[in-house]
Amino acid sequence: MKITTTPLDGLVVVETTPFVDQRGRFSRLFCANELSSVLGSRTIKQINHSITLQAGTVRGMHMQLPPHGEMKIIKCLHGGVLDVAIDCRRTSPTFLQWYAVELTSVNNQMMVIPEGFAHGFQVLSPESELLYLHTEFYTPSAEFGVHPTDPTISIRWPLPISTISNRDTTLPNVDDKFIVCCP
């Protein structure tokens, strides 16, 4: 596994090296030993899977607040997405900056998103599937997020937004209330 740092401290991209032969390919998606420098003492507690049907759909930008903050490892199993993380750590020098990487079913990349980051994605091809590994259990009372079209953040979504959930349209824009809630 090749670990590449990003401009946002703690946010990394992991590239797996598939074994390819006449049968197809085999990839190791998770190895606690190889990811120990990223995971530290964290353990994977929950694995989620999503299928998003329509290109242009945006899901996010979601996070859990402390003490239920979670690291996420995101892998695209089918199709492709623009995976985005926003640094919501008030004391970070990159506070409110975002970083994105295209994850596809063939590029062998995963995004590792640490605690204190909001996460979301836009689907680039129909019926895209993502696998999420979480270091914390889902806690509804700790849910928080950033509106995906917040003008202060200005995420450059590559496609017009075709679908977004009612829940995500009610996420807050960055303002004084947001900054007070943010870790």
C-alpha positions, 0 to 999 in steps of 0.5 A: 500500500502506498500512502500519499499525504495531502495538503490537509494534515491527517488526510491521506490517499492510499493506493493499493497494488492489485495482483493481476493474472489471467483470472482477474485481479486481487487487492488487499483493501485493508491491512492494520499492519500496513496502515498502522502509521495512519490508524494509530491505536484506532480499530475498525468498528463498522463497515458500510456500503452505499450504492448511488444510482444517478450521476451528479448525485451529491451525498454529504458533507457529513461527520460525527462530533466528539466524543464520537468522531470517526476516521473513515476509509473510503473505497469505490467498488463500482463506478466513480465519485469525486470524494471530498473532505473539509477540514472542520478542525477549528485549531487547524491551519487548514480550517475550512479548506477542502480536498478532493480525489477521484475514486474509481473502481479501477484506480486502486485509491482510497481516501482516509479521512480523520476525525474532524473532517466532513466527508461527502462525494458526487457520483460521476457514473451511474450505480456507483458503489462505495465501501466505508470503514469507520473507527467509531459506531454511528451515533445519531446524536453526534451527527453534524455536517456542512451544506454541500453548496456552502459558498464559503467552502465553494466545493467545485463539483464537476457535474451539475447536482442532479439529486441531493437528500432533503437531510443534506439540504438542511445542513448548515452553511459555515457561520458563527453557529457552525464554528461554535459547534465545530470541534 
